[in-house]
Amino acid sequence: MRGFTQTFHFWKENKRAQSVPLNAFLTYVTLPWWSIAKDLLDHREGPILTF
């Protein structure tokens, strides 16, 4: 029989393994790839340093 601490740790690790990382989800929601590509293609500026 497991103690409370072992059971809690097992439950917490199981939940962590099943969940999608929140930061990856927020990055996709706030910065979709098509928005970045559109911004790069629409706003062409000259280079700052030219040699």
DOLOVEX-90270 format. One record per residue: residue in three letters; x, y, z of N, C-alpha, C in turn. Coordinates in steps of 0.02 Angstrom, whole numbers, plus 50000, padded with zeros to 5 digits. Layout:
N
atom r = ALA; nX = X; nY = Y; nZ = Z; caX = X; caY = Y; caZ = Z; cX = X; cY = Y; cZ = Z
...
This chain:
51
atom r = MET; nX = 50042; nY = 49941; nZ = 50000; caX = 50000; caY = 50000; caZ = 50000; cX = 50044; cY = 50062; cZ = 50000
atom r = ARG; nX = 50026; nY = 50110; nZ = 49958; caX = 50065; caY = 50172; caZ = 49953; cX = 50043; cY = 50223; cZ = 50004
atom r = GLY; nX = 50091; nY = 50265; nZ = 50022; caX = 50075; caY = 50321; caZ = 50066; cX = 50045; cY = 50378; cZ = 50026
atom r = PHE; nX = 50021; nY = 50428; nZ = 50061; caX = 49990; caY = 50485; caZ = 50028; cX = 50039; cY = 50522; cZ = 49983
atom r = THR; nX = 50101; nY = 50531; nZ = 50006; caX = 50150; caY = 50567; caZ = 49967; cX = 50166; cY = 50531; cZ = 49902
atom r = GLN; nX = 50174; nY = 50465; nZ = 49905; caX = 50188; caY = 50427; caZ = 49844; cX = 50129; cY = 50430; cZ = 49796
atom r = THR; nX = 50069; nY = 50424; nZ = 49822; caX = 50009; caY = 50426; caZ = 49780; cX = 50002; cY = 50495; cZ = 49748
atom r = PHE; nX = 50014; nY = 50547; nZ = 49786; caX = 50009; caY = 50615; caZ = 49759; cX = 50061; cY = 50626; cZ = 49705
atom r = HIS; nX = 50123; nY = 50604; nZ = 49717; caX = 50176; caY = 50612; caZ = 49667; cX = 50159; cY = 50574; cZ = 49603
atom r = PHE; nX = 50135; nY = 50513; nZ = 49609; caX = 50116; caY = 50473; caZ = 49551; cX = 50060; cY = 50508; cZ = 49512
atom r = TRP; nX = 50010; nY = 50534; nZ = 49547; caX = 49954; caY = 50568; caZ = 49514; cX = 49978; cY = 50631; cZ = 49478
atom r = LYS; nX = 50022; nY = 50669; nZ = 49511; caX = 50048; caY = 50731; caZ = 49481; cX = 50089; cY = 50717; cZ = 49419
atom r = GLU; nX = 50132; nY = 50667; nZ = 49422; caX = 50173; caY = 50649; caZ = 49364; cX = 50129; cY = 50623; cZ = 49307
atom r = ASN; nX = 50077; nY = 50585; nZ = 49323; caX = 50033; caY = 50559; caZ = 49272; cX = 49996; cY = 50616; cZ = 49237
atom r = LYS; nX = 49973; nY = 50666; nZ = 49275; caX = 49938; caY = 50723; caZ = 49245; cX = 49986; cY = 50763; cZ = 49201
atom r = ARG; nX = 50049; nY = 50772; nZ = 49224; caX = 50098; caY = 50810; caZ = 49185; cX = 50113; cY = 50775; cZ = 49119
atom r = ALA; nX = 50118; nY = 50710; nZ = 49120; caX = 50134; caY = 50672; caZ = 49059; cX = 50078; cY = 50675; cZ = 49008
atom r = GLN; nX = 50016; nY = 50682; nZ = 49032; caX = 49959; caY = 50682; caZ = 48986; cX = 49943; cY = 50752; cZ = 48959
atom r = SER; nX = 49970; nY = 50804; nZ = 48989; caX = 49951; caY = 50872; caZ = 48968; cX = 49999; cY = 50899; cZ = 48916
atom r = VAL; nX = 49974; nY = 50941; nZ = 48871; caX = 50015; caY = 50975; caZ = 48822; cX = 50045; cY = 51036; cZ = 48856
atom r = PRO; nX = 50109; nY = 51049; nZ = 48844; caX = 50139; caY = 51108; caZ = 48875; cX = 50102; cY = 51172; cZ = 48857
atom r = LEU; nX = 50086; nY = 51211; nZ = 48907; caX = 50046; caY = 51271; caZ = 48896; cX = 50084; cY = 51323; cZ = 48856
atom r = ASN; nX = 50150; nY = 51329; nZ = 48867; caX = 50187; caY = 51380; caZ = 48831; cX = 50189; cY = 51367; cZ = 48756
atom r = ALA; nX = 50191; nY = 51304; nZ = 48735; caX = 50189; caY = 51288; caZ = 48664; cX = 50121; cY = 51307; cZ = 48635
atom r = PHE; nX = 50068; nY = 51294; nZ = 48671; caX = 50001; caY = 51311; caZ = 48648; cX = 49993; cY = 51386; cZ = 48642
atom r = LEU; nX = 50016; nY = 51423; nZ = 48691; caX = 50009; caY = 51496; caZ = 48689; cX = 50052; cY = 51527; cZ = 48634
atom r = THR; nX = 50110; nY = 51498; nZ = 48621; caX = 50152; caY = 51523; caZ = 48567; cX = 50116; cY = 51515; cZ = 48500
atom r = TYR; nX = 50084; nY = 51458; nZ = 48490; caX = 50048; caY = 51447; caZ = 48427; cX = 49988; cY = 51493; cZ = 48422
atom r = VAL; nX = 49952; nY = 51503; nZ = 48477; caX = 49892; caY = 51545; caZ = 48475; cX = 49911; cY = 51618; cZ = 48463
atom r = THR; nX = 49963; nY = 51642; nZ = 48495; caX = 49981; caY = 51713; caZ = 48488; cX = 50023; cY = 51727; cZ = 48426
atom r = LEU; nX = 50061; nY = 51678; nZ = 48402; caX = 50104; caY = 51689; caZ = 48344; cX = 50096; cY = 51633; cZ = 48293
atom r = PRO; nX = 50042; nY = 51633; nZ = 48255; caX = 50035; caY = 51582; caZ = 48203; cX = 50086; cY = 51593; cZ = 48147
atom r = TRP; nX = 50108; nY = 51540; nZ = 48116; caX = 50162; caY = 51544; caZ = 48067; cX = 50143; cY = 51587; cZ = 48007
atom r = TRP; nX = 50080; nY = 51585; nZ = 47986; caX = 50060; caY = 51623; caZ = 47928; cX = 50062; cY = 51698; cZ = 47941
atom r = SER; nX = 50051; nY = 51718; nZ = 48002; caX = 50056; caY = 51789; caZ = 48019; cX = 50128; cY = 51813; cZ = 48016
atom r = ILE; nX = 50174; nY = 51772; nZ = 48039; caX = 50245; caY = 51789; caZ = 48037; cX = 50268; cY = 51793; cZ = 47965
atom r = ALA; nX = 50250; nY = 51743; nZ = 47924; caX = 50270; caY = 51742; caZ = 47854; cX = 50241; cY = 51802; cZ = 47816
atom r = LYS; nX = 50179; nY = 51818; nZ = 47829; caX = 50146; caY = 51875; caZ = 47795; cX = 50182; cY = 51940; cZ = 47814
atom r = ASP; nX = 50199; nY = 51948; nZ = 47877; caX = 50234; caY = 52008; caZ = 47900; cX = 50302; cY = 52014; cZ = 47866
atom r = LEU; nX = 50338; nY = 51959; nZ = 47860; caX = 50403; caY = 51961; caZ = 47828; cX = 50398; cY = 51977; cZ = 47754
atom r = LEU; nX = 50347; nY = 51951; nZ = 47720; caX = 50339; caY = 51963; caZ = 47649; cX = 50311; cY = 52032; cZ = 47633
atom r = ASP; nX = 50268; nY = 52058; nZ = 47676; caX = 50236; caY = 52123; caZ = 47662; cX = 50280; cY = 52183; cZ = 47679
atom r = HIS; nX = 50322; nY = 52177; nZ = 47729; caX = 50361; caY = 52235; caZ = 47752; cX = 50434; cY = 52225; cZ = 47734
atom r = ARG; nX = 50450; nY = 52236; nZ = 47671; caX = 50519; caY = 52230; caZ = 47650; cX = 50555; cY = 52296; cZ = 47662
atom r = GLU; nX = 50607; nY = 52294; nZ = 47701; caX = 50646; caY = 52354; caZ = 47716; cX = 50718; cY = 52342; cZ = 47695
atom r = GLY; nX = 50752; nY = 52395; nZ = 47681; caX = 50822; caY = 52389; caZ = 47663; cX = 50864; cY = 52368; cZ = 47723
atom r = PRO; nX = 50921; nY = 52337; nZ = 47710; caX = 50964; caY = 52315; caZ = 47765; cX = 50993; cY = 52376; cZ = 47802
atom r = ILE; nX = 51005; nY = 52367; nZ = 47866; caX = 51033; caY = 52421; caZ = 47906; cX = 51107; cY = 52429; cZ = 47891
atom r = LEU; nX = 51143; nY = 52374; nZ = 47887; caX = 51214; caY = 52376; caZ = 47872; cX = 51226; cY = 52353; cZ = 47801
atom r = THR; nX = 51259; nY = 52395; nZ = 47762; caX = 51276; caY = 52375; caZ = 47693; cX = 51351; cY = 52384; cZ = 47684
atom r = PHE; nX = 51382; nY = 52336; nZ = 47651; caX = 51454; caY = 52339; caZ = 47640; cX = 51469; cY = 52343; cZ = 47567
